[in-house]
């Protein structure tokens, strides 16, 4: 497992109207508002979750999970919540072995780990819990 810590940025609520090309409208909105990575929730005739990730050309691409397996989605009057993800570096790339598009983490140039030394039992006293500090910046 790989994990990346980031921060939540802006939050948007979109209301799709009849006739909107939903996926294209969400991707256009992300591009126009400088959103490169986000978690997306769609409430239409059912709830879906997805993610906006940058592609090879650094353009935001929406991938909704469970869309194909659940049959056609009625986008009429759909509401979309977009939670922008900040300080994270990843992109969607095609895996040469499987041919599938996968999310790949990009290495960070600003990562540091700080560890506070454990106190000796005589200094800490009974019931003291050691504290480890982790601070990472992802660009």
Phi and psi in radians as a Rosetta constraint file:
Dihedral C 1 N 2 CA 2 C 2 CIRCULARHARMONIC -2.105 0.35
Dihedral N 2 CA 2 C 2 N 3 CIRCULARHARMONIC 2.492 0.35
Dihedral C 2 N 3 CA 3 C 3 CIRCULARHARMONIC -2.324 0.35
Dihedral N 3 CA 3 C 3 N 4 CIRCULARHARMONIC 2.534 0.35
Dihedral C 3 N 4 CA 4 C 4 CIRCULARHARMONIC -2.309 0.35
Dihedral N 4 CA 4 C 4 N 5 CIRCULARHARMONIC 2.331 0.35
Dihedral C 4 N 5 CA 5 C 5 CIRCULARHARMONIC -1.781 0.35
Dihedral N 5 CA 5 C 5 N 6 CIRCULARHARMONIC 2.352 0.35
Dihedral C 5 N 6 CA 6 C 6 CIRCULARHARMONIC -2.389 0.35
Dihedral N 6 CA 6 C 6 N 7 CIRCULARHARMONIC -2.779 0.35
Dihedral C 6 N 7 CA 7 C 7 CIRCULARHARMONIC -2.327 0.35
Dihedral N 7 CA 7 C 7 N 8 CIRCULARHARMONIC 2.666 0.35
Dihedral C 7 N 8 CA 8 C 8 CIRCULARHARMONIC -1.443 0.35
Dihedral N 8 CA 8 C 8 N 9 CIRCULARHARMONIC 2.387 0.35
Dihedral C 8 N 9 CA 9 C 9 CIRCULARHARMONIC -1.826 0.35
Dihedral N 9 CA 9 C 9 N 10 CIRCULARHARMONIC -2.290 0.35
Dihedral C 9 N 10 CA 10 C 10 CIRCULARHARMONIC -1.245 0.35
Dihedral N 10 CA 10 C 10 N 11 CIRCULARHARMONIC 2.736 0.35
Dihedral C 10 N 11 CA 11 C 11 CIRCULARHARMONIC -2.164 0.35
Dihedral N 11 CA 11 C 11 N 12 CIRCULARHARMONIC 2.309 0.35
Dihedral C 11 N 12 CA 12 C 12 CIRCULARHARMONIC -2.157 0.35
Dihedral N 12 CA 12 C 12 N 13 CIRCULARHARMONIC 2.552 0.35
Dihedral C 12 N 13 CA 13 C 13 CIRCULARHARMONIC -2.081 0.35
Dihedral N 13 CA 13 C 13 N 14 CIRCULARHARMONIC 2.074 0.35
Dihedral C 13 N 14 CA 14 C 14 CIRCULARHARMONIC -1.922 0.35
Dihedral N 14 CA 14 C 14 N 15 CIRCULARHARMONIC 2.522 0.35
Dihedral C 14 N 15 CA 15 C 15 CIRCULARHARMONIC -2.070 0.35
Dihedral N 15 CA 15 C 15 N 16 CIRCULARHARMONIC 1.986 0.35
Dihedral C 15 N 16 CA 16 C 16 CIRCULARHARMONIC -1.435 0.35
Dihedral N 16 CA 16 C 16 N 17 CIRCULARHARMONIC 2.429 0.35
Dihedral C 16 N 17 CA 17 C 17 CIRCULARHARMONIC -1.850 0.35
Dihedral N 17 CA 17 C 17 N 18 CIRCULARHARMONIC 2.812 0.35
Dihedral C 17 N 18 CA 18 C 18 CIRCULARHARMONIC -0.968 0.35
Dihedral N 18 CA 18 C 18 N 19 CIRCULARHARMONIC 2.266 0.35
Dihedral C 18 N 19 CA 19 C 19 CIRCULARHARMONIC 1.711 0.35
Dihedral N 19 CA 19 C 19 N 20 CIRCULARHARMONIC -0.246 0.35
Dihedral C 19 N 20 CA 20 C 20 CIRCULARHARMONIC -1.201 0.35
Dihedral N 20 CA 20 C 20 N 21 CIRCULARHARMONIC 2.426 0.35
Dihedral C 20 N 21 CA 21 C 21 CIRCULARHARMONIC -1.420 0.35
Dihedral N 21 CA 21 C 21 N 22 CIRCULARHARMONIC 1.766 0.35
Dihedral C 21 N 22 CA 22 C 22 CIRCULARHARMONIC -1.013 0.35
Dihedral N 22 CA 22 C 22 N 23 CIRCULARHARMONIC -0.928 0.35
Dihedral C 22 N 23 CA 23 C 23 CIRCULARHARMONIC -1.092 0.35
Dihedral N 23 CA 23 C 23 N 24 CIRCULARHARMONIC -0.776 0.35
Dihedral C 23 N 24 CA 24 C 24 CIRCULARHARMONIC -1.127 0.35
Dihedral N 24 CA 24 C 24 N 25 CIRCULARHARMONIC -0.690 0.35
Dihedral C 24 N 25 CA 25 C 25 CIRCULARHARMONIC -1.098 0.35
Dihedral N 25 CA 25 C 25 N 26 CIRCULARHARMONIC -0.723 0.35
Dihedral C 25 N 26 CA 26 C 26 CIRCULARHARMONIC -1.180 0.35
Dihedral N 26 CA 26 C 26 N 27 CIRCULARHARMONIC -0.762 0.35
Dihedral C 26 N 27 CA 27 C 27 CIRCULARHARMONIC -1.139 0.35
Dihedral N 27 CA 27 C 27 N 28 CIRCULARHARMONIC -0.714 0.35
Dihedral C 27 N 28 CA 28 C 28 CIRCULARHARMONIC -1.095 0.35
Dihedral N 28 CA 28 C 28 N 29 CIRCULARHARMONIC -0.751 0.35
Dihedral C 28 N 29 CA 29 C 29 CIRCULARHARMONIC -1.043 0.35
Dihedral N 29 CA 29 C 29 N 30 CIRCULARHARMONIC -0.778 0.35
Dihedral C 29 N 30 CA 30 C 30 CIRCULARHARMONIC -1.066 0.35
Dihedral N 30 CA 30 C 30 N 31 CIRCULARHARMONIC -0.793 0.35
Dihedral C 30 N 31 CA 31 C 31 CIRCULARHARMONIC -1.117 0.35
Dihedral N 31 CA 31 C 31 N 32 CIRCULARHARMONIC -0.793 0.35
Dihedral C 31 N 32 CA 32 C 32 CIRCULARHARMONIC -1.144 0.35
Dihedral N 32 CA 32 C 32 N 33 CIRCULARHARMONIC -0.455 0.35
Dihedral C 32 N 33 CA 33 C 33 CIRCULARHARMONIC -1.852 0.35
Dihedral N 33 CA 33 C 33 N 34 CIRCULARHARMONIC 0.206 0.35
Dihedral C 33 N 34 CA 34 C 34 CIRCULARHARMONIC 1.168 0.35
Dihedral N 34 CA 34 C 34 N 35 CIRCULARHARMONIC 0.549 0.35
Dihedral C 34 N 35 CA 35 C 35 CIRCULARHARMONIC -1.624 0.35
Dihedral N 35 CA 35 C 35 N 36 CIRCULARHARMONIC 2.021 0.35
Dihedral C 35 N 36 CA 36 C 36 CIRCULARHARMONIC -1.758 0.35
Dihedral N 36 CA 36 C 36 N 37 CIRCULARHARMONIC -0.443 0.35
Dihedral C 36 N 37 CA 37 C 37 CIRCULARHARMONIC -2.554 0.35
Dihedral N 37 CA 37 C 37 N 38 CIRCULARHARMONIC 2.371 0.35
Dihedral C 37 N 38 CA 38 C 38 CIRCULARHARMONIC -2.838 0.35
Dihedral N 38 CA 38 C 38 N 39 CIRCULARHARMONIC 2.735 0.35
Dihedral C 38 N 39 CA 39 C 39 CIRCULARHARMONIC -1.689 0.35
Dihedral N 39 CA 39 C 39 N 40 CIRCULARHARMONIC 2.383 0.35
Dihedral C 39 N 40 CA 40 C 40 CIRCULARHARMONIC -2.177 0.35
Dihedral N 40 CA 40 C 40 N 41 CIRCULARHARMONIC 2.327 0.35
Dihedral C 40 N 41 CA 41 C 41 CIRCULARHARMONIC -2.088 0.35
Dihedral N 41 CA 41 C 41 N 42 CIRCULARHARMONIC 2.321 0.35
Dihedral C 41 N 42 CA 42 C 42 CIRCULARHARMONIC -2.086 0.35
Dihedral N 42 CA 42 C 42 N 43 CIRCULARHARMONIC 2.234 0.35
Dihedral C 42 N 43 CA 43 C 43 CIRCULARHARMONIC -2.012 0.35
Dihedral N 43 CA 43 C 43 N 44 CIRCULARHARMONIC 1.846 0.35
Dihedral C 43 N 44 CA 44 C 44 CIRCULARHARMONIC -2.208 0.35
Dihedral N 44 CA 44 C 44 N 45 CIRCULARHARMONIC -2.218 0.35
Dihedral C 44 N 45 CA 45 C 45 CIRCULARHARMONIC -1.301 0.35
Dihedral N 45 CA 45 C 45 N 46 CIRCULARHARMONIC -0.150 0.35
Dihedral C 45 N 46 CA 46 C 46 CIRCULARHARMONIC -2.699 0.35
Dihedral N 46 CA 46 C 46 N 47 CIRCULARHARMONIC 2.929 0.35
Dihedral C 46 N 47 CA 47 C 47 CIRCULARHARMONIC -1.660 0.35
Dihedral N 47 CA 47 C 47 N 48 CIRCULARHARMONIC 2.397 0.35
Dihedral C 47 N 48 CA 48 C 48 CIRCULARHARMONIC -2.288 0.35
Dihedral N 48 CA 48 C 48 N 49 CIRCULARHARMONIC 2.672 0.35
Dihedral C 48 N 49 CA 49 C 49 CIRCULARHARMONIC -2.154 0.35
Dihedral N 49 CA 49 C 49 N 50 CIRCULARHARMONIC 2.625 0.35
Dihedral C 49 N 50 CA 50 C 50 CIRCULARHARMONIC -2.791 0.35
Dihedral N 50 CA 50 C 50 N 51 CIRCULARHARMONIC -2.991 0.35
Dihedral C 50 N 51 CA 51 C 51 CIRCULARHARMONIC -2.515 0.35
Dihedral N 51 CA 51 C 51 N 52 CIRCULARHARMONIC 2.505 0.35
Dihedral C 51 N 52 CA 52 C 52 CIRCULARHARMONIC -1.767 0.35
Dihedral N 52 CA 52 C 52 N 53 CIRCULARHARMONIC 2.180 0.35
Dihedral C 52 N 53 CA 53 C 53 CIRCULARHARMONIC -2.290 0.35
Dihedral N 53 CA 53 C 53 N 54 CIRCULARHARMONIC 2.638 0.35
Dihedral C 53 N 54 CA 54 C 54 CIRCULARHARMONIC -1.289 0.35
Dihedral N 54 CA 54 C 54 N 55 CIRCULARHARMONIC 2.480 0.35
Dihedral C 54 N 55 CA 55 C 55 CIRCULARHARMONIC -1.595 0.35
Dihedral N 55 CA 55 C 55 N 56 CIRCULARHARMONIC -2.939 0.35
Dihedral C 55 N 56 CA 56 C 56 CIRCULARHARMONIC -1.041 0.35
Dihedral N 56 CA 56 C 56 N 57 CIRCULARHARMONIC -0.506 0.35
Dihedral C 56 N 57 CA 57 C 57 CIRCULARHARMONIC -1.679 0.35
Dihedral N 57 CA 57 C 57 N 58 CIRCULARHARMONIC 0.242 0.35
Dihedral C 57 N 58 CA 58 C 58 CIRCULARHARMONIC 1.194 0.35
Dihedral N 58 CA 58 C 58 N 59 CIRCULARHARMONIC 0.388 0.35
Dihedral C 58 N 59 CA 59 C 59 CIRCULARHARMONIC -1.668 0.35
Dihedral N 59 CA 59 C 59 N 60 CIRCULARHARMONIC 2.463 0.35
Dihedral C 59 N 60 CA 60 C 60 CIRCULARHARMONIC -1.220 0.35
Dihedral N 60 CA 60 C 60 N 61 CIRCULARHARMONIC 2.297 0.35
Dihedral C 60 N 61 CA 61 C 61 CIRCULARHARMONIC -2.194 0.35
Dihedral N 61 CA 61 C 61 N 62 CIRCULARHARMONIC 2.329 0.35
Dihedral C 61 N 62 CA 62 C 62 CIRCULARHARMONIC -1.614 0.35
Dihedral N 62 CA 62 C 62 N 63 CIRCULARHARMONIC 2.320 0.35
Dihedral C 62 N 63 CA 63 C 63 CIRCULARHARMONIC -2.237 0.35
Dihedral N 63 CA 63 C 63 N 64 CIRCULARHARMONIC 1.925 0.35
Dihedral C 63 N 64 CA 64 C 64 CIRCULARHARMONIC -1.651 0.35
Dihedral N 64 CA 64 C 64 N 65 CIRCULARHARMONIC 2.305 0.35
Dihedral C 64 N 65 CA 65 C 65 CIRCULARHARMONIC -1.555 0.35
Dihedral N 65 CA 65 C 65 N 66 CIRCULARHARMONIC 2.365 0.35
Dihedral C 65 N 66 CA 66 C 66 CIRCULARHARMONIC 1.469 0.35
Dihedral N 66 CA 66 C 66 N 67 CIRCULARHARMONIC 0.068 0.35
Dihedral C 66 N 67 CA 67 C 67 CIRCULARHARMONIC -1.151 0.35
Dihedral N 67 CA 67 C 67 N 68 CIRCULARHARMONIC -0.849 0.35
Dihedral C 67 N 68 CA 68 C 68 CIRCULARHARMONIC -1.238 0.35
Dihedral N 68 CA 68 C 68 N 69 CIRCULARHARMONIC -0.689 0.35
Dihedral C 68 N 69 CA 69 C 69 CIRCULARHARMONIC -1.270 0.35
Dihedral N 69 CA 69 C 69 N 70 CIRCULARHARMONIC -0.364 0.35
Dihedral C 69 N 70 CA 70 C 70 CIRCULARHARMONIC -1.686 0.35
Dihedral N 70 CA 70 C 70 N 71 CIRCULARHARMONIC 0.069 0.35
Dihedral C 70 N 71 CA 71 C 71 CIRCULARHARMONIC 1.504 0.35
Dihedral N 71 CA 71 C 71 N 72 CIRCULARHARMONIC -3.093 0.35
Dihedral C 71 N 72 CA 72 C 72 CIRCULARHARMONIC -1.114 0.35
Dihedral N 72 CA 72 C 72 N 73 CIRCULARHARMONIC 2.537 0.35
Dihedral C 72 N 73 CA 73 C 73 CIRCULARHARMONIC -1.826 0.35
Dihedral N 73 CA 73 C 73 N 74 CIRCULARHARMONIC 2.339 0.35
Dihedral C 73 N 74 CA 74 C 74 CIRCULARHARMONIC -1.532 0.35
Dihedral N 74 CA 74 C 74 N 75 CIRCULARHARMONIC 1.846 0.35
Dihedral C 74 N 75 CA 75 C 75 CIRCULARHARMONIC -1.450 0.35
Dihedral N 75 CA 75 C 75 N 76 CIRCULARHARMONIC -0.049 0.35
Dihedral C 75 N 76 CA 76 C 76 CIRCULARHARMONIC -1.029 0.35
Dihedral N 76 CA 76 C 76 N 77 CIRCULARHARMONIC 2.163 0.35
Dihedral C 76 N 77 CA 77 C 77 CIRCULARHARMONIC 1.021 0.35
Dihedral N 77 CA 77 C 77 N 78 CIRCULARHARMONIC 0.638 0.35
Dihedral C 77 N 78 CA 78 C 78 CIRCULARHARMONIC -1.364 0.35
Dihedral N 78 CA 78 C 78 N 79 CIRCULARHARMONIC 2.512 0.35
Dihedral C 78 N 79 CA 79 C 79 CIRCULARHARMONIC -1.913 0.35
Dihedral N 79 CA 79 C 79 N 80 CIRCULARHARMONIC 2.448 0.35
Dihedral C 79 N 80 CA 80 C 80 CIRCULARHARMONIC -2.236 0.35
Dihedral N 80 CA 80 C 80 N 81 CIRCULARHARMONIC 2.252 0.35
Dihedral C 80 N 81 CA 81 C 81 CIRCULARHARMONIC -1.933 0.35
Dihedral N 81 CA 81 C 81 N 82 CIRCULARHARMONIC 2.249 0.35
Dihedral C 81 N 82 CA 82 C 82 CIRCULARHARMONIC -2.041 0.35
Dihedral N 82 CA 82 C 82 N 83 CIRCULARHARMONIC 2.096 0.35
Dihedral C 82 N 83 CA 83 C 83 CIRCULARHARMONIC -1.829 0.35
Dihedral N 83 CA 83 C 83 N 84 CIRCULARHARMONIC 1.915 0.35
Dihedral C 83 N 84 CA 84 C 84 CIRCULARHARMONIC -1.199 0.35
Dihedral N 84 CA 84 C 84 N 85 CIRCULARHARMONIC 2.391 0.35
Dihedral C 84 N 85 CA 85 C 85 CIRCULARHARMONIC -1.853 0.35
Dihedral N 85 CA 85 C 85 N 86 CIRCULARHARMONIC 2.197 0.35
Dihedral C 85 N 86 CA 86 C 86 CIRCULARHARMONIC -1.988 0.35
Dihedral N 86 CA 86 C 86 N 87 CIRCULARHARMONIC 2.782 0.35
Dihedral C 86 N 87 CA 87 C 87 CIRCULARHARMONIC 1.056 0.35
Dihedral N 87 CA 87 C 87 N 88 CIRCULARHARMONIC 0.595 0.35
Dihedral C 87 N 88 CA 88 C 88 CIRCULARHARMONIC -2.278 0.35
Dihedral N 88 CA 88 C 88 N 89 CIRCULARHARMONIC 2.463 0.35
Dihedral C 88 N 89 CA 89 C 89 CIRCULARHARMONIC -2.075 0.35
Dihedral N 89 CA 89 C 89 N 90 CIRCULARHARMONIC 1.913 0.35
Dihedral C 89 N 90 CA 90 C 90 CIRCULARHARMONIC -2.702 0.35
Dihedral N 90 CA 90 C 90 N 91 CIRCULARHARMONIC 2.873 0.35
Dihedral C 90 N 91 CA 91 C 91 CIRCULARHARMONIC -2.679 0.35
Dihedral N 91 CA 91 C 91 N 92 CIRCULARHARMONIC 2.843 0.35
Dihedral C 91 N 92 CA 92 C 92 CIRCULARHARMONIC -1.660 0.35
Dihedral N 92 CA 92 C 92 N 93 CIRCULARHARMONIC 2.153 0.35
Dihedral C 92 N 93 CA 93 C 93 CIRCULARHARMONIC -2.321 0.35
Dihedral N 93 CA 93 C 93 N 94 CIRCULARHARMONIC 2.745 0.35
Dihedral C 93 N 94 CA 94 C 94 CIRCULARHARMONIC -1.458 0.35
Dihedral N 94 CA 94 C 94 N 95 CIRCULARHARMONIC 2.180 0.35
Dihedral C 94 N 95 CA 95 C 95 CIRCULARHARMONIC -1.316 0.35
Dihedral N 95 CA 95 C 95 N 96 CIRCULARHARMONIC 2.145 0.35
Dihedral C 95 N 96 CA 96 C 96 CIRCULARHARMONIC -1.142 0.35
Dihedral N 96 CA 96 C 96 N 97 CIRCULARHARMONIC -0.495 0.35
Dihedral C 96 N 97 CA 97 C 97 CIRCULARHARMONIC -1.328 0.35
Dihedral N 97 CA 97 C 97 N 98 CIRCULARHARMONIC -0.841 0.35
Dihedral C 97 N 98 CA 98 C 98 CIRCULARHARMONIC -1.644 0.35
Dihedral N 98 CA 98 C 98 N 99 CIRCULARHARMONIC -0.376 0.35
Dihedral C 98 N 99 CA 99 C 99 CIRCULARHARMONIC 1.410 0.35
Dihedral N 99 CA 99 C 99 N 100 CIRCULARHARMONIC -0.032 0.35
Dihedral C 99 N 100 CA 100 C 100 CIRCULARHARMONIC -1.517 0.35
Dihedral N 100 CA 100 C 100 N 101 CIRCULARHARMONIC 2.691 0.35
Dihedral C 100 N 101 CA 101 C 101 CIRCULARHARMONIC -1.489 0.35
Dihedral N 101 CA 101 C 101 N 102 CIRCULARHARMONIC 2.248 0.35
Dihedral C 101 N 102 CA 102 C 102 CIRCULARHARMONIC -2.256 0.35
Dihedral N 102 CA 102 C 102 N 103 CIRCULARHARMONIC 2.735 0.35
Dihedral C 102 N 103 CA 103 C 103 CIRCULARHARMONIC -1.535 0.35
Dihedral N 103 CA 103 C 103 N 104 CIRCULARHARMONIC 2.205 0.35
Dihedral C 103 N 104 CA 104 C 104 CIRCULARHARMONIC -2.055 0.35
Dihedral N 104 CA 104 C 104 N 105 CIRCULARHARMONIC 2.273 0.35
Dihedral C 104 N 105 CA 105 C 105 CIRCULARHARMONIC -1.359 0.35
Dihedral N 105 CA 105 C 105 N 106 CIRCULARHARMONIC 2.445 0.35
Dihedral C 105 N 106 CA 106 C 106 CIRCULARHARMONIC -1.703 0.35
Dihedral N 106 CA 106 C 106 N 107 CIRCULARHARMONIC 2.493 0.35
Dihedral C 106 N 107 CA 107 C 107 CIRCULARHARMONIC -1.116 0.35
Dihedral N 107 CA 107 C 107 N 108 CIRCULARHARMONIC 2.515 0.35
Dihedral C 107 N 108 CA 108 C 108 CIRCULARHARMONIC -1.597 0.35
Dihedral N 108 CA 108 C 108 N 109 CIRCULARHARMONIC 2.524 0.35
Dihedral C 108 N 109 CA 109 C 109 CIRCULARHARMONIC -1.646 0.35
Dihedral N 109 CA 109 C 109 N 110 CIRCULARHARMONIC -0.127 0.35
Dihedral C 109 N 110 CA 110 C 110 CIRCULARHARMONIC -2.271 0.35
Dihedral N 110 CA 110 C 110 N 111 CIRCULARHARMONIC 1.428 0.35
Dihedral C 110 N 111 CA 111 C 111 CIRCULARHARMONIC -2.272 0.35
Dihedral N 111 CA 111 C 111 N 112 CIRCULARHARMONIC 2.356 0.35
Dihedral C 111 N 112 CA 112 C 112 CIRCULARHARMONIC -2.552 0.35
Dihedral N 112 CA 112 C 112 N 113 CIRCULARHARMONIC 2.567 0.35
Dihedral C 112 N 113 CA 113 C 113 CIRCULARHARMONIC -2.096 0.35
Dihedral N 113 CA 113 C 113 N 114 CIRCULARHARMONIC 2.286 0.35
Dihedral C 113 N 114 CA 114 C 114 CIRCULARHARMONIC -2.045 0.35
Dihedral N 114 CA 114 C 114 N 115 CIRCULARHARMONIC 2.332 0.35
Dihedral C 114 N 115 CA 115 C 115 CIRCULARHARMONIC -2.173 0.35
Dihedral N 115 CA 115 C 115 N 116 CIRCULARHARMONIC 2.209 0.35
Dihedral C 115 N 116 CA 116 C 116 CIRCULARHARMONIC -1.473 0.35
Dihedral N 116 CA 116 C 116 N 117 CIRCULARHARMONIC 2.246 0.35
Dihedral C 116 N 117 CA 117 C 117 CIRCULARHARMONIC -1.078 0.35
Dihedral N 117 CA 117 C 117 N 118 CIRCULARHARMONIC 2.569 0.35
Dihedral C 117 N 118 CA 118 C 118 CIRCULARHARMONIC -1.186 0.35
Dihedral N 118 CA 118 C 118 N 119 CIRCULARHARMONIC 2.356 0.35
Dihedral C 118 N 119 CA 119 C 119 CIRCULARHARMONIC -1.292 0.35
Dihedral N 119 CA 119 C 119 N 120 CIRCULARHARMONIC 2.648 0.35
Dihedral C 119 N 120 CA 120 C 120 CIRCULARHARMONIC -1.235 0.35
Dihedral N 120 CA 120 C 120 N 121 CIRCULARHARMONIC 2.643 0.35
Dihedral C 120 N 121 CA 121 C 121 CIRCULARHARMONIC -1.002 0.35
Dihedral N 121 CA 121 C 121 N 122 CIRCULARHARMONIC -0.564 0.35
Dihedral C 121 N 122 CA 122 C 122 CIRCULARHARMONIC -1.179 0.35
Dihedral N 122 CA 122 C 122 N 123 CIRCULARHARMONIC -0.623 0.35
Dihedral C 122 N 123 CA 123 C 123 CIRCULARHARMONIC -1.428 0.35
Dihedral N 123 CA 123 C 123 N 124 CIRCULARHARMONIC -0.701 0.35
Dihedral C 123 N 124 CA 124 C 124 CIRCULARHARMONIC -1.290 0.35
Dihedral N 124 CA 124 C 124 N 125 CIRCULARHARMONIC -0.665 0.35
Dihedral C 124 N 125 CA 125 C 125 CIRCULARHARMONIC 1.502 0.35
Dihedral N 125 CA 125 C 125 N 126 CIRCULARHARMONIC 2.931 0.35
Dihedral C 125 N 126 CA 126 C 126 CIRCULARHARMONIC -1.231 0.35
Dihedral N 126 CA 126 C 126 N 127 CIRCULARHARMONIC 2.521 0.35
Dihedral C 126 N 127 CA 127 C 127 CIRCULARHARMONIC 1.367 0.35
Dihedral N 127 CA 127 C 127 N 128 CIRCULARHARMONIC 0.139 0.35
Dihedral C 127 N 128 CA 128 C 128 CIRCULARHARMONIC -1.424 0.35
Dihedral N 128 CA 128 C 128 N 129 CIRCULARHARMONIC 2.377 0.35
Dihedral C 128 N 129 CA 129 C 129 CIRCULARHARMONIC -1.812 0.35
Dihedral N 129 CA 129 C 129 N 130 CIRCULARHARMONIC 2.209 0.35
Dihedral C 129 N 130 CA 130 C 130 CIRCULARHARMONIC -1.144 0.35
Dihedral N 130 CA 130 C 130 N 131 CIRCULARHARMONIC 2.603 0.35
Dihedral C 130 N 131 CA 131 C 131 CIRCULARHARMONIC -2.058 0.35
Dihedral N 131 CA 131 C 131 N 132 CIRCULARHARMONIC 2.259 0.35
Dihedral C 131 N 132 CA 132 C 132 CIRCULARHARMONIC -2.017 0.35
Dihedral N 132 CA 132 C 132 N 133 CIRCULARHARMONIC 2.310 0.35
Dihedral C 132 N 133 CA 133 C 133 CIRCULARHARMONIC -1.835 0.35
Dihedral N 133 CA 133 C 133 N 134 CIRCULARHARMONIC 2.321 0.35
Dihedral C 133 N 134 CA 134 C 134 CIRCULARHARMONIC -2.210 0.35
Dihedral N 134 CA 134 C 134 N 135 CIRCULARHARMONIC 2.221 0.35
Dihedral C 134 N 135 CA 135 C 135 CIRCULARHARMONIC -2.348 0.35
Dihedral N 135 CA 135 C 135 N 136 CIRCULARHARMONIC 2.098 0.35
Dihedral C 135 N 136 CA 136 C 136 CIRCULARHARMONIC -2.324 0.35
Dihedral N 136 CA 136 C 136 N 137 CIRCULARHARMONIC 2.463 0.35
Dihedral C 136 N 137 CA 137 C 137 CIRCULARHARMONIC -2.047 0.35
Dihedral N 137 CA 137 C 137 N 138 CIRCULARHARMONIC 2.215 0.35
Dihedral C 137 N 138 CA 138 C 138 CIRCULARHARMONIC -1.977 0.35
Dihedral N 138 CA 138 C 138 N 139 CIRCULARHARMONIC 2.277 0.35
